[in-house]
Each structure stands twice: as structure tokens, then as C-alpha cells.
Amino acid sequence: TAVPVRQDGTTDYYYMSMQPIQREIVPGYQTTFFAYENSVPGPTIQVDQGRQVVVRHCNRLPNQHPTLGYEPWTSVHLHGSASLPQFDGYASDITRPGQFKDYHYPNFQQARTLWYHDHGVHHTAENAYMGCAAMYQMRDPLERSLPIPHGRYDIPLILSDAMFDVNGQLLFSYEDDSGMWGDVQLVNGRPWPVMQVERRKYRFRILAAATARSYNLFLNTGDPLTVIATDAG
């Protein structure tokens, strides 16, 4: 979870750097990712309805992608937020390596699960695939009053897919115009993880962050999954 660097009476202030990191996904190999604050997925921002947020996003990525060769400029979009146009992260509002931009979020909407991700023109898919994606949770009094799991039983699950080359680096291609389909499924940046659970109900905040793939989720017991909200609240 992200921690504000400063707070005042109305606003939480965050600092986020986008930079390359190395992580072991394929055993024995270090894979290069692009990360918000050294984390893939990035840190979750949690905010109460009515409290404003300002995030300074600093682009500390290299001047050239290590394998694809493009300049990894960025534009951060908070998906589902009623942001003003100048803070919406529209595609052409790019921040080049070595630059930063402050994004202001009003957070007046009802409780909802949002996500922030890269949206830079021409390279949205590549940058999000490389790891520039994270969850943003807005809470309100109604949500807190509902008889649903809270606290440590309220679990974010960020689903994505990936392909790796013989050196353990991420492969990316959309040359056939059918999207990028990875053969390794990641949940919160881990391949096919297992989570130990208690005998009780859990709330999963599920984000499909793959660039092309959709998911059909089920319990292997055949028990139902109950949808209690969408990204609109």
C-alpha cells in the first residue's frame, strides 16, 4: 500500500517514480520490468471519499527500451476517475524520461475499485505490460457499513499474462494485430500463485490488467462467485 509523503487538511500527497527493476519470475533468471516505486504491480493507493490526492509521477525510465527500442515516455491514467482533463492522463500528454508531472484527483465519487496505468501514446500496451499498472481504492461510509469482508479479507488480485525469451526477458509482439497473448499467467506479479485461506468469505478486488486476454473465473468446488460491484462502484 502506498504511503503519502505529506498530508494536510484536505489532501494526501504521493511521490511515484517509474523506473526499471529486476525480478525473478522464471527460476534462475532476472527479468526487467518497468515499475511504480520498485513494485510490480505498483503500490495500491487507498483514499476516503472527499479527500483529494496529488501524485507526482517521475519518469526515471531509460531513454530507450532495452529490447523494443522505443523511447518510454509515459502518461498516467487513473481509470474510472472523474479527473479534470489536464490530469486525466490522455495519451498525448506525455512525460519523457527525466521529467515529472503532478496529477490531481478529486475523489468525490462513490466507493469503487479503480486502477492507474500507463497511457502514453503509441506505447500504452508495452508500458503496462512491462509493469506500469496498479490499483487505486476509493472508500466511503456506505461501503464500510456493508456486511462484506474488510481489512485483511479484502484482497486485490491483479491478473495479467506474459511471455519470456530464453534469457528470461519479456517478449512482446502485436504484429498480427490480434493482441499480446502470454503463456504465463501472473497474479499480483507472481506466476500461478497459491494463497492459503481461512474457512470464511473473502472479498477479491479483481483487475484484468492483461493487454488483450479476458478471463472466465470460477471456483473449482463449483460454488458461486458473487459480484458485488464493478469499477463504477
C-alpha positions in Angstrom: 0.0 0.0 0.0 1.3 3.5 -0.9 2.1 5.8 1.9 1.7 9.6 1.5 4.8 11.7 1.6 2.8 14.6 3.0 -0.7 15.3 4.2 -2.7 18.5 5.0 -6.3 19.2 6.0 -7.8 18.1 2.6 -5.1 16.4 0.6 -2.8 13.4 0.6 0.4 13.8 -1.5 2.3 10.9 -3.0 5.6 10.5 -4.9 5.9 7.8 -7.5 9.0 7.0 -9.6 8.7 4.9 -12.7 12.0 3.0 -13.2 13.4 -0.3 -14.4 13.8 -3.1 -11.8 14.9 -6.7 -11.9 12.7 -9.6 -10.6 12.9 -13.3 -10.7 9.8 -14.8 -12.4 11.4 -17.6 -14.4 13.6 -19.5 -11.8 17.2 -18.6 -12.2 16.7 -15.5 -14.4 16.3 -11.8 -13.6 13.6 -10.2 -15.7 13.5 -6.4 -16.4 10.2 -4.7 -15.6 9.1 -1.1 -15.5 7.7 -0.3 -12.0 6.0 2.3 -10.0 8.1 2.6 -6.8 10.1 -0.6 -7.4 6.9 -2.7 -7.2 5.1 -4.8 -9.9 2.2 -4.3 -9.8 2.7 -0.8 -8.3 1.6 0.2 -4.8 -2.1 0.4 -4.1 -3.4 3.9 -3.2 -6.3 3.9 -0.7 -8.3 7.0 -0.2 -11.5 8.1 1.5 -14.3 9.7 -0.5 -13.9 13.5 -0.4 -10.2 13.5 0.4 -8.1 14.8 -2.5 -4.9 13.2 -3.8 -2.0 14.6 -5.6 0.5 12.2 -7.1 3.9 13.3 -8.6 4.8 10.8 -11.2 8.5 11.0 -12.1 9.7 9.2 -15.3 13.0 7.6 -14.4 12.9 5.0 -17.2 15.8 4.7 -19.6 15.9 6.8 -22.8 15.4 3.6 -24.9 13.5 0.4 -24.1 16.1 -2.3 -23.6 14.7 -4.7 -26.3 12.0 -2.9 -28.2 14.0 0.3 -28.9 11.3 2.9 -28.3 11.5 5.9 -26.0 9.4 5.0 -22.9 7.6 8.3 -22.4 4.6 7.9 -20.1 1.2 9.4 -19.3 -0.6 8.1 -16.1 -4.3 7.4 -16.4 -6.5 6.8 -13.4 -9.1 4.6 -15.0 -12.6 5.5 -13.9 -11.8 8.7 -12.1 -13.7 11.9 -12.8 -10.5 13.8 -13.2 -10.2 17.2 -14.9 -8.9 16.9 -18.5 -5.4 18.2 -17.6 -5.0 15.4 -15.1 -6.7 12.6 -16.9 -3.5 11.1 -18.4 -4.7 11.4 -22.0 -2.4 9.7 -24.4 -0.6 12.7 -25.9 0.1 14.3 -22.5 3.5 12.6 -22.3 6.2 12.8 -19.7 9.6 12.0 -21.2 12.4 10.2 -19.2 13.8 12.7 -16.8 10.6 14.7 -16.5 7.7 14.6 -14.0 4.0 15.6 -13.8 1.7 16.2 -10.8 -1.7 14.6 -11.1 -4.7 15.9 -9.0 -7.6 13.6 -8.2 -10.8 14.9 -6.6 -12.2 11.6 -5.3 -15.8 12.8 -4.9 -17.3 9.6 -6.5 -18.8 6.7 -4.6 -16.6 3.9 -3.3 -15.0 1.9 -6.2 -12.0 0.0 -7.3 -10.0 1.9 -9.8 -6.6 1.4 -11.3 -3.8 3.6 -12.6 -1.7 2.6 -15.6 0.5 4.0 -18.3 -1.3 5.6 -21.2 1.5 7.1 -23.3 0.7 7.5 -27.0 1.8 4.5 -29.2 3.3 2.6 -26.2 0.4 2.1 -23.7 0.3 -1.6 -24.2 4.1 -2.1 -23.9 4.5 0.1 -20.8 1.5 -1.5 -19.0 2.8 -5.0 -20.0 6.2 -4.1 -18.6 4.6 -3.4 -15.2 3.2 0.1 -15.1 -0.2 -0.8 -13.6 -1.6 -0.6 -10.0 -4.8 -0.5 -8.0 -6.5 2.6 -6.5 -9.2 2.0 -4.0 -11.8 4.6 -3.0 -13.8 4.1 0.2 -16.9 5.7 1.6 -19.2 5.3 4.6 -21.8 3.2 2.8 -19.2 0.6 1.8 -17.8 0.5 5.3 -21.3 -0.2 6.7 -22.0 -3.2 4.3 -21.7 -6.8 5.7 -18.9 -7.7 3.4 -15.3 -8.7 4.1 -13.0 -5.8 5.1 -9.4 -5.4 6.2 -7.2 -8.5 5.6 -10.1 -10.3 4.0 -10.4 -7.7 1.3 -7.8 -8.9 -1.3 -6.6 -7.2 -4.5 -6.0 -9.6 -7.4 -4.3 -8.1 -10.5 -4.4 -10.6 -13.3 -2.1 -10.4 -16.3 -0.2 -12.6 -18.7 3.4 -12.7 -20.0 5.8 -14.4 -22.4 9.5 -14.9 -21.7 12.5 -15.5 -24.0 15.4 -17.9 -23.4 17.1 -15.3 -21.3 14.1 -14.7 -19.1 13.2 -11.3 -20.6 9.7 -10.3 -21.5 8.7 -10.9 -25.1 6.1 -8.6 -26.7 4.6 -8.6 -30.2 1.3 -7.4 -31.8 2.4 -7.8 -35.4 -0.6 -9.9 -36.2 -3.0 -7.3 -34.8 -4.7 -9.9 -32.5 -3.1 -8.6 -29.3 -0.4 -10.0 -27.0 -1.2 -13.4 -25.5 1.2 -14.6 -22.8 1.6 -18.3 -21.9 2.4 -17.5 -18.2 -0.4 -16.2 -16.0 0.5 -13.7 -13.3 -1.5 -12.7 -10.2 -0.1 -9.7 -8.4 3.1 -10.2 -10.4 3.6 -13.9 -9.4 3.2 -16.9 -11.8 0.3 -19.2 -10.8 0.4 -18.4 -7.1 -1.2 -20.3 -4.3 -2.8 -18.4 -1.4 -3.6 -20.0 2.0 -7.1 -19.0 3.1 -9.3 -19.4 6.1 -12.7 -21.1 6.0 -14.7 -17.9 5.5 -15.8 -15.5 2.8 -13.3 -13.3 1.1 -13.7 -10.2 -1.0 -11.5 -10.1 -4.1 -10.9 -6.9 -6.0 -10.2 -8.4 -9.4 -8.5 -6.3 -12.0 -7.9 -7.8 -15.5 -4.7 -6.0 -16.5 -3.7 -8.1 -19.4 -3.3 -6.2 -22.7 -5.6 -8.5 -24.7 -6.8 -11.5 -22.7 -10.1 -11.8 -20.9 -10.7 -14.2 -18.0 -13.5 -16.6 -17.0 -13.1 -17.0 -13.3 -14.6 -19.9 -11.2 -14.2 -21.9 -8.0 -13.1 -25.5 -8.6 -15.7 -26.5 -6.0 -18.5 -25.3 -8.2 -19.6 -22.8 -5.5 -20.8 -19.4 -6.8 -18.7 -16.2 -7.0 -20.9 -13.2 -6.1 -20.3 -9.9 -7.9 -21.0 -7.1 -5.6 -19.7 -4.1 -7.6 -17.9 -3.1 -10.8 -15.3 -0.4 -11.4 -18.1 2.1 -11.5 -18.8 1.5 -7.8 
